């Protein structure tokens, strides 16, 4: 009698990992499609020329795609906040990178936070380029962040500040971009301020363990 055994532990672990990744991918795709649907609905609702509508819609889709790329590269472990900020700000300041300052400790944003965070950074950068500190030749933008708390109660605080730009006025009507900044990131507290030479925004969001 000949008895033969084979260790299939590694194969089973690989199969389980593959199933988890497929389940995660299905979940993310559904979320992404829901976000795209919301972006399309709200972007096309505004009464602006068709060319501007397409420009806004394509910009927001590019922001989503960029955040998604970072997540895929990490196999859905998360997106590095520094790379996410460089990505979104680089899209509007590629010719003048010296006017953008990005500083902060290493933070790995989980997928549920990384995607909307990318959208918010895109809106902040786009507004700065069109109306704020990056719309002239003298302004600059700073995005820095830090974490606070202990163990499972950590939070992220990001400060956005534009300076040297044209005079800023608070609009009476709140558009989709402003609504997105205020509400897109789950659990975030957002504070916007309007200074004579630039716009400032503070975003505080709780971080799950391991970020």
Secondary structure, DSSP 8 states (H G I E B T S, - for coil): --------HHHHHHHHHHHHHHHHHHHHHHHHHHHHHHHHHHHTTS-S-HHHHHHHHHHHHHHHHHHHHHHHHTTTS-EEHHHHHHHHHHTT-SS-GGGEEEEE---EE-HHHHHHHHHHHHHHHHHHHHTSTTSSSS-EEEEEEEEESSGGG-EEEEEEEEESSS-----SS--HHHHHHHHSSTT-EEEEEEETTEEEEEEEEE--TT-
